[in-house]
């Protein structure tokens, strides 16, 4: 989704990889087919939840095991959790801090927080304040991708 794009784009730092948004876990296979046809070096990453695992498995079935081994990933699970979605990469205290810095209401949705932050002229100043847990979580994902 576009919010995944916003979050990864903001947190990729100096990694020189382009990020393409999708419109849902199942839709990624359409983008994958173009990446393969155009000879683009790509990675695909899904939320590590029921829908993400199912969509990853379908993509593997469609494009083959070899393509999957090289390029398909789920968000890494690092504790006793059975699932992990994009929102889990952000520490709760960071979401609260971002809402406060942007003047958003406490009950603002995650999507609203991420999209407002992405377009905020204060984005870089706010991202500097993000704590070590959030930074570690994104670093872990980029490490999983070999970036």
Secondary structure, DSSP 4 states (H G I P E B T S, - for coil): -HHHHHHHHHH-TT--------SSTTTHHHHHHHHHHTT----EEE-BSHHHHHHHHHHHHHH-HHHHHHHEEEPPP-SS-S-B-GGGGS-HHHHHHHHHHHT--TT--HHHHHHHHHH-TTHHHHHTT--HHHHHHHHHHHHHTT-
